[in-house]
């Protein structure tokens, strides 16, 4: 029986034909050389237009194209933090953030969120966490792994705290901005006024909305002084994002239907996933309002495990079910795991069924030695 992969953050979307055609044209023209760390001008202009549609007024000179949104985040953090700097982020959070911050000598300060707030941090929480060492407030909406989507009012409350109680920069990771459900909107914190825009770096890319994860094109937009430093970091690491991929990204942004990612289908997959997971014993979750993931939060006391044994539980559960789940404490706490619902429906149904059956076995028999991560 093959293992079903519900761990990988790759949306079940094909790259658009407009992107592939643009890439082929670029190769035919011979546009295959270095293009500079900022990115090709036509792409930065298209990104600027796209961001203005979301209420974000960034000039092309304020935009850096990088080899993926993940690298964009790293380059921006390199420009903003120094050894000892604090980066405040809600928990659960995307697994890559901690590694970035720690590689740069910073300290990641996690703010615990709960199902009661939809796994969203509040203004009061943020204010209590800010201090003189806080360089960055890192937000992700729609969020990986929780699917949380902040309302404009919630973002305004956070912006007010940042502006009035710190000198921090907001790093707003909006890579899942196209994946929003139930008629909601994905708001950008930088769109709430010129003051917060001047203190915000917006991260996005073509990987998720256009099914182009392997093309590796992301971007950062923000105050020019920060972007200029981030560009130099990017140049030192890889010179530039692939020229061919950048032309493909331009083709995606300018020649692809807005509904390429098929939000209706993804909402149906979300509904299927949530209906199953919310019935699982010993598990907490909240219906995702956005992104492509279902959060799985273990409730240790209900599962009969110690709070620190989440990793062992996930490993045993996934092994029994033969289903890959993202976990390993990467989301800020070992109790958090994540499954991807952006997969073909039969695969999702089979994977959820296997996980349900394996969880029932574990809950009924309680025969695991989680301290050692082995069966007994």
C-alpha positions in Angstrom: 0.0 0.0 0.0 1.6 3.3 -1.1 2.0 6.2 1.2 -0.2 9.2 0.5 1.5 12.5 0.7 -0.6 15.1 2.5 2.5 16.9 3.9 3.9 18.8 0.9 2.7 22.4 0.4 2.3 22.1 -3.3 -1.2 23.1 -4.6 -2.9 20.8 -7.1 -2.7 23.3 -9.9 -0.9 23.1 -13.2 1.3 26.0 -14.3 -0.6 28.2 -16.7 0.0 27.9 -20.4 0.7 31.6 -20.6 3.7 31.0 -18.2 5.0 28.1 -20.2 4.7 30.0 -23.5 6.5 33.0 -22.1 9.3 30.8 -20.9 9.7 29.2 -24.3 9.7 32.6 -26.0 12.4 33.8 -23.6 14.6 30.8 -24.4 14.1 31.4 -28.1 15.1 35.0 -27.8 18.2 34.0 -25.8 17.1 35.7 -22.6 19.1 33.1 -20.6 21.7 35.3 -18.9 22.0 37.1 -15.6 19.4 39.8 -15.2 20.4 41.6 -12.0 19.3 41.0 -8.4 16.3 43.3 -8.6 14.6 41.3 -11.3 13.5 42.1 -14.9 11.8 45.5 -15.2 8.6 44.2 -17.0 8.0 41.7 -14.2 8.5 44.3 -11.4 6.1 46.6 -13.3 3.5 43.9 -13.5 4.0 43.1 -9.8 3.5 46.8 -9.0 0.2 46.8 -10.9 -1.0 43.6 -9.2 -0.2 45.0 -5.8 -2.1 48.2 -6.5 -5.2 46.1 -7.1 -4.8 45.1 -3.4 -4.4 48.7 -2.2 -0.6 48.6 -2.0 1.2 51.5 -3.7 4.7 50.2 -4.4 6.8 51.6 -7.2 8.8 49.0 -9.2 11.9 50.4 -7.6 10.6 49.2 -4.3 10.3 45.6 -5.5 12.8 42.8 -5.5 12.2 39.6 -7.4 13.9 36.6 -5.8 14.3 32.8 -6.3 11.1 32.1 -4.3 9.0 33.7 -1.6 11.0 31.8 1.0 14.3 33.4 -0.2 12.6 36.7 -0.3 11.8 36.4 3.4 15.3 35.5 4.2 16.8 38.4 2.3 14.5 40.9 3.9 15.2 39.5 7.4 18.9 39.8 6.6 18.3 43.5 6.0 16.3 44.0 9.1 17.7 42.0 12.0 21.0 41.8 13.7 22.3 39.4 16.3 20.1 39.6 19.4 17.1 41.1 17.5 13.6 39.8 18.3 11.2 38.7 15.6 7.7 38.4 16.9 5.5 35.8 15.2 2.1 34.1 16.0 2.2 30.4 16.8 1.5 28.1 15.0 3.7 29.6 12.2 5.3 28.5 8.9 8.2 26.2 9.7 10.8 28.1 7.7 10.6 31.2 9.8 12.6 29.9 12.8 15.5 28.7 10.7 15.8 32.0 8.9 15.8 34.0 12.1 18.2 31.8 14.0 20.6 31.6 11.0 20.8 35.4 11.2 21.5 35.4 15.0 18.0 36.7 15.9 15.5 35.4 18.4 12.1 34.2 17.3 9.4 35.2 19.9 6.4 33.1 19.5 2.9 34.3 20.5 0.6 31.4 21.3 -2.8 31.5 19.7 -5.8 29.3 20.3 -8.9 28.1 18.5 -10.9 30.7 20.4 -9.4 33.5 18.3 -9.1 31.3 15.2 -5.4 31.0 15.8 -4.9 34.7 15.3 -2.9 37.0 17.5 -4.6 39.9 19.2 -3.5 43.5 19.5 -3.1 43.1 23.3 -0.9 40.1 22.9 1.3 41.9 20.4 1.7 44.9 22.6 2.8 42.8 25.5 5.5 41.1 23.3 7.1 44.3 21.9 10.2 45.6 23.4 13.3 47.6 22.4 14.9 44.6 20.8 11.9 43.9 18.5 13.0 44.5 14.9 10.3 42.6 13.0 6.7 41.6 13.5 6.1 38.7 11.1 2.5 38.1 10.0 1.2 35.5 7.6 -2.4 35.9 6.3 -3.9 33.7 4.9 -1.8 31.6 7.3 0.3 28.4 7.0 -0.5 26.1 8.7 -3.8 27.3 10.3 -5.6 28.8 7.4 -6.4 31.9 9.5 -7.3 35.0 7.6 -7.2 38.4 9.5 -10.0 40.8 8.9 -9.2 44.5 8.1 -10.3 45.4 11.6 -7.9 42.9 13.2 -5.0 44.0 11.0 -5.8 47.7 11.9 -5.5 46.8 15.6 -2.1 45.2 15.0 -1.0 48.1 12.9 -2.0 50.6 15.6 0.1 48.6 18.1 3.2 48.5 15.8 3.0 52.2 15.0 2.4 53.4 18.5 4.5 51.0 20.6 7.5 50.0 18.6 9.9 50.9 15.8 9.5 47.5 14.3 8.9 46.7 10.6 6.0 44.4 9.7 6.9 41.6 7.4 3.6 40.5 5.8 3.8 37.1 4.1 0.8 37.0 1.7 1.8 34.1 -0.5 -1.7 32.5 -0.1 -3.6 35.7 -0.8 -5.6 34.1 -3.6 -6.8 31.2 -1.5 -9.7 32.7 0.6 -13.0 31.0 1.2 -16.6 31.7 2.2 -16.7 35.1 0.4 -14.0 36.5 2.6 -11.2 38.8 1.4 -7.5 38.7 2.0 -6.6 42.1 3.3 -3.0 43.5 3.2 -1.9 45.3 6.4 0.1 47.7 4.2 -3.2 48.8 2.5 -4.5 50.4 5.7 -2.7 53.7 5.3 0.5 55.4 4.4 2.0 55.2 7.9 1.8 51.4 8.1 2.7 51.0 4.4 6.0 52.8 5.2 6.7 50.2 7.9 5.6 47.1 5.9 7.4 44.7 3.6 4.9 42.6 1.6 6.0 39.1 0.4 4.2 37.2 -2.4 5.0 35.2 -5.5 3.6 32.9 -8.2 4.3 29.6 -6.6 0.9 28.9 -5.0 -1.7 30.8 -6.9 -0.3 29.8 -10.3 0.9 26.3 -9.5 4.5 27.3 -10.2 6.4 26.1 -7.1 9.2 24.6 -9.2 9.8 27.8 -11.2 11.0 29.5 -8.0 9.8 33.1 -8.3 8.8 35.2 -5.3 9.1 38.9 -4.5 9.3 41.5 -1.7 8.0 45.0 -1.9 8.6 47.7 0.7 10.6 50.8 1.7 13.4 51.3 -0.9 16.1 51.5 1.7 15.3 48.0 3.0 14.7 46.5 -0.4 18.0 47.8 -1.7 19.8 45.9 1.1 17.8 42.8 0.5 18.7 42.9 -3.1 22.4 43.0 -2.2 21.9 39.9 0.0 20.0 38.2 -2.9 22.9 39.0 -5.3 25.4 37.6 -2.9 23.5 34.3 -2.6 22.4 33.6 -6.2 23.0 36.6 -8.4 19.4 36.6 -9.6 16.2 34.5 -9.9 16.2 32.4 -13.1 15.7 34.7 -16.1 13.5 32.1 -17.8 11.4 31.7 -14.7 10.9 35.5 -14.4 9.6 35.7 -17.9 7.3 32.8 -17.1 6.1 34.7 -14.0 5.3 37.7 -16.2 3.3 35.5 -18.4 1.4 34.1 -15.4 0.6 37.6 -14.0 -0.5 39.1 -17.3 -2.0 36.2 -19.2 -3.7 34.0 -16.7 -7.4 34.0 -15.7 -8.0 35.3 -12.2 -9.7 32.0 -11.2 -6.7 29.8 -12.4 -6.3 28.5 -8.8 -10.0 27.4 -8.8 -11.1 28.7 -5.4 -14.5 27.0 -5.7 -12.8 23.5 -6.0 -10.4 24.3 -3.1 -13.3 25.4 -0.9 -15.0 22.0 -1.5 -11.7 20.2 -0.6 -11.5 22.4 2.5 -15.0 21.4 3.5 -14.3 17.7 3.0 -11.1 17.9 5.1 -12.6 20.0 7.9 -15.7 17.8 8.2 -13.5 14.8 8.8 -10.8 16.4 11.0 -13.2 18.2 13.3 -14.6 14.8 14.4 -11.3 13.3 15.3 -10.8 12.4 19.0 -8.1 14.2 20.8 -7.6 16.7 18.0 -8.4 20.5 17.8 -8.9 22.4 14.6 -10.6 25.4 13.2 -12.2 25.5 9.7 -9.5 27.2 7.5 -10.7 30.5 6.1 -7.8 30.5 3.6 -4.6 28.8 2.3 -4.5 25.1 1.4 -3.9 23.4 4.8 -5.9 21.9 7.7 -4.3 22.5 11.1 -4.1 19.5 13.4 -3.5 20.4 17.1 -3.0 17.4 19.4 -4.8 17.6 22.8 -2.2 15.6 25.0 -4.5 15.0 27.9 -7.2 13.5 25.7 -4.7 11.3 23.9 -2.9 10.1 27.0 0.5 11.6 26.0 2.9 14.1 27.6 2.8 17.6 26.1 6.3 17.2 24.7 5.6 13.9 22.9 3.7 15.3 20.0 6.4 14.3 17.5 6.3 10.7 18.5 2.6 10.6 18.3 2.5 12.1 14.8 5.3 9.7 13.6 3.4 6.6 14.9 0.1 7.8 13.6 1.4 8.7 10.1 3.3 5.4 9.9 0.2 3.3 10.8 -1.9 5.2 8.3 0.7 5.3 5.6 0.0 9.0 5.1 2.6 11.8 5.3 1.7 14.7 7.6 3.8 17.8 8.2 4.9 18.0 11.8 8.2 17.6 13.7 7.6 20.7 15.8 8.3 22.9 12.8 5.1 25.0 13.4 6.3 26.3 16.8 5.1 23.5 19.1 5.2 19.7 18.8 1.4 19.6 19.3 0.9 21.1 15.8 0.7 19.2 12.6 -0.7 20.0 9.1 -2.2 18.2 6.2 -2.6 19.6 2.7 -6.1 19.4 1.2 -5.0 20.7 -2.2 -4.7 17.2 -3.7 -7.0 15.2 -6.0 -10.2 14.5 -4.2 -9.9 10.6 -4.3 -6.4 10.9 -2.8 -7.7 13.3 -0.1 -10.6 11.0 0.8 -8.4 7.9 1.0 -5.8 9.7 3.1 -8.3 11.1 5.5 -9.9 7.7 5.8 -6.6 6.0 6.6 -5.8 8.7 9.2 -9.2 8.3 10.8 -8.9 4.6 11.2 -5.3 4.8 12.5 -6.3 7.4 15.1 -9.2 5.3 16.3 -6.8 2.4 16.8 -4.4 4.5 18.8 -7.1 6.1 20.9 -8.7 2.7 21.6 -5.7 0.6 22.4 -3.4 3.3 24.0 -0.5 1.0 23.4 2.2 3.5 22.5 5.3 4.4 24.5 5.6 8.0 23.3 8.6 8.8 25.5 10.7 6.5 23.3 8.5 6.8 20.2 8.2 3.0 19.9 5.4 0.4 20.1 5.1 -1.8 23.2 
